[in-house]
Amino acid sequence: MFFTSLLISVCLLYTPYQIKTASYEIDAVVYGYSSTIDQTDLSPFCTASGQMVRDGIIACPRKYPFGAKFEIGGRIYDCQDRMNIRYENNESETFDIWFSDRQTAIEFGKQRLKIRIIKR
């Protein structure tokens, strides 16, 4: 019993999850997008992870897993969508924030922002 408790304690101290949850900031290019076929694909209301679009969804580079959390301007976003492959080799990382209507996405436009990566 003692050995089992000790082993569990050691595993909890050195779990890779702790390393992966460290937060850090990056500079990134962030666009607004909405659910129109010209901005997405033939299923504009379904994200790459299979979830339906909703407020707080962000499309992120493929190196981040679905469910990764990002803070932008004091708000937390959930990575459930993917950027188009053409953005993969840009010199700065690129993200898309989903908006419920096209006009709001257009008004957000393209911005260079600091993004805090909370959880990978």
N, C-alpha and C positions, 0 to 999 in steps of 0.2 A: 504494500500500500504506500509506504513512504517513497519507494523508488518511483512508482507511478506518478505520485504527486510532484516529485522533484523533476521528473522528465517533462511533465506538462508545464511546469513553471519555466523551465529552460526553453522549451519550444515557444512559449508565449513571449519571452524576452527577446528572442531572436527571429521572430517571424518576418518573412519578406514583406508582409502586408504593411508593417510599420515603415519600411523603407519606401514603399510605393505611395504612401499617403503624405509624404513630405510635400509641402507646397512651395512653389517658386513662381517667379514672374517671367513672362516673355513679352517682347514687342511683336505685334501681329497686325496683319491687315484683316479687317472685319467688314463684311458686306451684310446688307439686309436682303432677305429673299422671302417670297411668298409662294403659295401653292398654285402656281400656274405652270402649264406644260412647258412654256418657253423658258422657264427658270429651273425646272426640275426634269422630270421624265413623264412617261405616260401614266404614272400613278402618283400624282402630285400631293396626295394627302397621306401617303404611306412613307415612312422614313426607311433608310437603308437597314435599320435594325428590325423592321417589321412593325414598329409602333405607328400609331396615327400621330400626325403633327399636333402640337399643342404649344401653348405659351411656355417659354423656357427651354425650347429645343434649340440645339446648336449643331450645325454640321461641322465636323472637325477633320483634320488630316487623318489618314489611315493609321498612323503610328499610335494614336490614342484609342483605347478600347471603348466600345459602347458602354455608357454608364459613367465615363469619366466626367468629373465636375470642373467647371471653370467659373471664375468670378470676373465679371466685366462691369465696371462702373457700380460696384456694390451689389450686383445682382448675380445669383447663381444660375448657371445654365447646365443642361444635361446633354452630353454628346449621345445623340441617337441617330444622327444622319452623317453622311460622308460628303466631303468635297469632291468635285469632279477631278478625275485623274490628272487633268492638265495643270492643276495647282500644286502637284506633289513636288516638283523640283524648283519652285520659286525660292528666291533667297530669303524671304520671310514667310513664316507660317501664315496660312490663310484659313479663316473661319467664316461661316455664314450663320447669322441669327435669323430664325424663322419669325415672320410677322403674319398676322391673320389677314392682312389686306395688302395689296400691291402698293398703294400710295404710301403707306407707312414705311414699307421696305425701301421705296424710292427715296423718301425723305431721309431715312437713315443713311442710305448710300454706301459709300466706301470710306472707311475711317482707319487710321493707324492708331491702335489702342494698346494699352498694357493689359495683359490677361494674366490672372493668377490661376495657375493650375493647382487645384485642390486635391484631386484624387485621380490617379491613373489606373 
